[in-house]
Amino acid sequence: MSEADADAGTLETMQPNPAWDADAHADAVEALSEDGLVFRVWGGDWCGDCRGQLPDFGAALAAAEVPDERVHHYPVEKADDGSKIGPLVEEYDVELIPTVVVERDGEEVARYVEDENQPIASYLAARL
């Protein structure tokens, strides 16, 4: 685990939504369960989009039985100018939240950014 991962923290909004139906999203659960995928999640517990989208994504990851050590949370704050401040924001070019980057063997293979018109799990599954 990198130093940034160790210092990142936890997003309360990633607590799984108990009402999320894994059976209705079986394809997404299967895609997310692929061995070796690493999920990097930038968000803010203060952010309405994050509060609306991340609990379902957390439930999808739980249904896919993704180990906690492969899910990294990066709490983000908003600067006075609207830019985002937080761990690895600049390195991963994060401008909107939630942003989820999926990596395989250290390489980015999929990215979800706040304004996609699909749920995070479905969007990422279609690209994996």
N, C-alpha and C positions, 0 to 999 in steps of 0.2 A: 504494500500500500504506500502510495506517495505521501509526502508531507502534507500536500494540499488535501488529500483524501482524509488523512487523520484529523485535520483541523476543520473539516467541512461542517459537520453538525448534522442535525436531523430536521426534516420538514414534517411538521405535524400533519400537513395536508396530504402526505403520502400514506397515512393510516387507511387501510382498505375500507372501501364502502361496503358494509355488510349486505346491502340490497343488490349489489352488482351480481348479475347472473352469468356465471362461467359457462354453463351449458349453452347459453345463447351466443356465446363468443368463442366456441370451441376452436375455431381456426386460429384466432388471435392467441389463445392460451397455448396452443401447440407451437406456434411460431416463436413465441417469447420464451418457451421452455428449452430452446436449443442450447446444448452444452457450450460453455465458453463465452456466451454473450455477456457483455458488461454494460450496464445502464447507468448513465450519468444524467442526473435530474437537477436542473436549476429551477428554482421557484421561490416564492415568498408566501409565508402564512398570511400576510397582509393583503395578498393579491387576489382579487375576485376570480380571475380566470384560473388561477392555480387552485383555489378552493373548489371551483366547479369541475375541474378536469382531473386533478391528481388523485383524489380518492378512488375513482374508478380504475385509474392506471395502477395504483397500489394494489387494488383487488385483483387485477389481471396478473400482476407479478406474483402475488400470493397464490393464485390458482395455478400458475405455471410452475410453482415451487422453485422460484429463482432464489438461490441462497443470498442472504443479506450481504455477504462480502462482495457480491457482484452488482449491488445497487448502491450507488454513491449519491448522496444528497448534497446540494450546494445552495444553502440559503442565500438569497440575494436581497439587497436593499436598493432603493431608488435614490439616486443623487438629485440635487436640486434642479439640475438641467434635464432630468428624466432618464439619464443613462443608468445602466445597471452596475452595481458594485458588489463584488463577492468573489469567492474562490474560483479561479480558472476562467472567469468571465472573459477576460481579454484573450487568453490562450485558445479558447473555443469560440470566440467571436459571438458571444451571447448578447443579443440586443433586446429580445422580447422573452417574457416568461409566461407560462412554462416553456422551457426548452428541454428536450430529452435527446441525448446522443447515445446511440448504440454502437459499441465497438466489438470487433472480433479480432483477436490476436493483435490488439493495440491499434487497429485501423478502424476509422469510422465507416460503418456500413449503412447507417440510417440516421435521420435526424427529423424530429418533430419540433415545429416552432408554433407558438401560441395560436396563430391565426389560421391554421388548417381547418377545413370544414368536416373533419372526421374525429372520432374519439382517438386518443393517443394510441391505445393498444391496437386498434384496427388499422390505423395509419401506418404504424411501424411494422405490423405483421405483413401488410401488403408489400413491404419493401425488403423483407428479410428472405 
